[in-house]
Amino acid sequence: MEALLVTFAALVGLYSAIVPTDDSVQGSLVDLKENKDVLKHYPLRPHSQFAPLSHGNTHYWITGDPLAKHKIVLLHGISGSWASMPHVVDGLSRRGFQVLSYDIYGRGYSASPGVKYSTDLYVKQLKELMDHAGWERANVLGYSMGGGIAASFADQYVEKVNDLVLVAPSGLREGIPFGARVLAFPFLGPLFSYTLGRRLLSRLSNSNHSRAFINSPHMTHFSAVQDLNIKLNPGFLRAYLGTVQKGGPIEGLRAVYQRVGMRLGNRVFCIWGKQDQVVSFTEDAPIFQALNPKANFVAVDGGHSVFPEQCDLILDPVTQFLKRNS
């Protein structure tokens, strides 16, 4: 018994030393901007800007023709940043879009506030960022968890959305996957995450890529930037765990998708990789189609990483949809 008490006390001490409290403000890549890996893979660029929003600075950048008829806002996934997919951003700019890309809270150079990482937090961040940038309306594209944020934003601020584009969108499940439930388990989940979790998350993230593309320059860069977030970003783990544990946009959004489908109808475009097992094409795509019967739906060959792996496969039909009335 004494040995168990000693072990428990040691674990409690370790927990207190390495796991931040929910209300503490954590750092970001801003604190590591002189790190050699950050300088190599995700340095601040001349077009980088910071918006002082209600929960901290949001790092964003606007590219493309400022006089472009079509504006589009991009929302990335739970572990990423659009800095990991510059070919996607450049591809949209070349296709005639003005593009607003940004890091969601807890990722990249954006702040990691000590708040609940809920769907509403991410929606509020986007609303405030568009207001700061002076964008009254835009097309909104969300990839993976970004799709759940984008759908929720369209649900709350439909007047600010021209068309909604969803790439393998999250939030259609009623519960979180087993692995995420383990991380969400009180005490042991955070303790595991702050000891072994960064390495495991990096490995799991990289396992989603197709072997045919994993060594391509695009995917080498994609993986390097994701690893910066996962392994080095001081605020990432708390934001990741907070998103998984406390009502983030990865589950329970069926009613949101249904309302968005009713309001936007055929102004919704969804594209999905048929081999996607992260946001399951087999399980989740039929639910989406049932909730959004008027949405334009396209299935392509590829897994969850098909967007960075073969961006033209995604951007060509997306562009055709968004410019259908031009």
N, C-alpha and C positions, 0 to 999 in steps of 0.2 A: 504493500500500500504506500509506504513511504517513497519507494522508487517511482510509483505512478504520480504521486503528488509533485515530486521533484521534476519529472518529465513535463507534467502539465504546466508547472510554473515556468519552466524554461520555454515552452511553446508560447505561453502568454507574453513572456518578455520579448521573444522574437517577434511575435505579432505586433506588439506595441512599437517595436523599433523600426519595422520595415513596412507596415501597412498604414497608409495615411488615413486620417479621418475623412468622413464624407464631406465635411464643411471646410476642409483646408484647400487653399489655392495651390495647385501644383504648377510646375514649369512647363516649358514647351521646347521646341527646337531652337527658339530664340536664345535660350540659355546655352546652346551647344553650337552656335553658328560659326565658331572658329574650329570646331572638331573637323579633322581631316576627312572623315567619311561624309559628314554633312556637306562640307565644301565641295566634295567630289560629286555627290549624287543629288543634293537638294540645297544648293546655295540660294540665298536671297538674290533675286534678279532686279534689274533696274525698274521693271514694271510692277514689282511687288508693292502692295499697299496694305495698310492696316486700318480697319474701321473700328473706332472705339464704341463698341456696342454695350448693352446693359450688363452683360455677363463677362465682359473682357474684350480684348482686341481680337478681331478676326482677320486673318491673313487672306488676301484675295488679289486677283490680278485680272485685268480685262484685256483681251486681245481681239484682233480682227478690225475690220473697217468700222470706225465710229459712226459712219453714215449708213451702215448696213440696215436694210429693211427688217431683217430678222435678227432678233436678240435671243440668246439662249443661256440659261443658268444651269450649271452642272453640279450634281451632288454625288459624292463618291461613297464607297462602302465603309464598313465598320473598322477596317484596319488600314485604309488607304489614304491617298491624296491624289488629286489630279496631276500633281508634279510627277507621279509615277507613270503617267500616261500622256506625255507631251505630244505624242503623235496623234492622239485623239483630239486634243485641244487644237493643234495645228490643222488637223484635217477638217475640223468644223470651220476654222477661220478661212481656209482655202476655199471652202464651199460657199463662202459669202455670208457667214454669220459673225455677229459680234458676240464674243463669248465671255461670260463671267464665271471664273473658276475660283473656288475657295476651299480652305481647310475647315472642316467642321470642328466644333469644340473638342479639345483633347487630342487633336491630331495635327501633325505638321507644326506650323508656326503659330497656330491659333491658341488662345488661352485655354487653360484647363481649370475652370471655375469650380468652387466647392459647392455644387448644387446637385439636384437630382437630374440624372442624364436620361430624361424622359423624351418621348416623341415631341411633346410641347416645347421643350427646350430647343431642339433642333429646328422646329418650325419657326419659333420666335427669332432664332438667329438668322434664318433666311429672310424673313419679313423685314427685320431691321437692316440687314445688309442691302437688300434691294432699295429700301428707302434711302439709305446712306449713299448708294451709287446713283440715285435719281432714276431708277428703272421702275416705272409705274406698272408695266406689264412685260411679260416675256414668255417664251417657251421654256419649259422646265424639264430637264432630263435627269433621271435618277437611276443609278446603277446599284444593284444589290440592296444593301440597307438604305442607300440613297434613294431607291425607288419607294421604300416605305415612307421616308421623309417627304419626298416629292408628292406622293399621293395624299399624305396628311396635310401638306401645305395647300394643295388644290382643294381639299375639303374645307379648310378654314378660310382660305383667301382666294376663292375661285375667280374673283374679279381681277386678280393679278396674273392669271395664267391664260396664255393664248392656247397653246397645245401642250399636252402632257405626254412625255416619252418615258417609258419604263423598260429597263433592261434587266431581266431576271430579278424582279422586285421582291423584297422581303415583306414580312408581316402577314402573310396569308395563313400561317400556322396558328393554331390555338394554344400551343405550348412550345417551349423551347427545346431543342435537341438535347439528348442525354448529356453530351459533353458540356454543354452550356449550363445544364442543371447542376452538374458537379461543381463548376466554377461559382455558381450562385449559392452554394451551400454555406450557411453562416460559419464564420470563423475558419473552417478548414479550406473553403474555397479561396478566399483572399490569401490565406497563408501559403497555399500551394502556388497560387498565381505569382506571388511576389518572391518565391524561391525558384521554382522551375517553370513557371507559366510562360515567361517570355520566350524561352527556347522552344517550348512545345507549340506555342501559337505560331512562331516563325515556321516551324516544320510543317504544321498543318496547313498554313497558308500557302506555302510553296508546293504542297502535295496536290493542290487543285489544278496545277498547270498541265497542259498537254505535253507529253514528251516530244512531240513533233516541233514544238515552238520554244521549249524551255531554255534553249541556248541561243535564241535569237537576240540581237541587241536590244529590241524593245522589252523583251521579258527579263533580260538580265538587269536592265535599269529598273523595271517594275519591281522586281524582287528586292533590289538594293534599297529602294525608297521605302517599301513596306517594312523591311528590316530596321530601317532607321526609326520608324514609328514604334515598332514592336519592341525592339531591344534597347533603344536609347532615349526615346521621348519620355521625360519625367512624368508627364500627365497621362500617358496613353493607357496604362493598365487600369488606373482608377476610372477613367472614362469608359473603357471597354467593359469592365466589371459592372459599372453603374448602368450601362446600357443593357447588359444582359439581365441584371438582377431586378431592375426597377422600372419596368414598363417602357423600355426602349422600342424603337420601330422595327423590331424583328419578329413580333408576334401580335396576335389579337387585333388585326386591322381589317378584318373582313367587312365590317360595317362601313368603314371608311372607304374601302374600294367600291362597295356597292353604291354609296352616296355619290362618289366621284363619277362612277359609270352613269348614273342617272342624270347628273348635271352636265357632264362633258360629252357623253355619248361617243360619237365617232371622232371626237377631238383627242381621243386617247390612242396612243400607239404603243404596243408592247412587243418586244422581241426577246427570244429566249433560246439558249443553246439546248438542243435535244438531249445531250449527254450530261447536262448539269445535274450534279448530285448534292451541291451545296444548298442552293435554293432549288429544290427538286422540280425538274420539268415534269416528271411523271406524276408527282403528287400535287404540286402547287399550281402548275399552269392550268389544269382543268378547273380548279377552283376560281382562278382569276377569270377565265372565260365565262364561267357561269355567272359571276358577279358583274361582269362587264360585257354583256352580249353584243353591244354595238362597237366595241373597241376594235381597232385594226390589230390583228395578231399575226406575227411572223415567227416561224420556228426555223432555226438554222443548225447546221452541223457544228457541234462544239460543246465544250463544258462551261463551267462558271467563268472561266477566264477568257472566253472567246472574244470579249470586247478588246482587251489589250493585245491579245494574240493576233487577231485578224480584224482590225478596226474598220477596214473598208467594208467588210461583210455586214457590219452593223450600220456604219454611217451612210452608206449608199441608200438603203431603204428608208432610213430616218430622214435624210435630206429630201428624198422624193416625197415623203409624207408632209414634212413641214413646209415645203414649197409647192404643194399641190394646187394652191390657188394663185400662185404668182404669175 
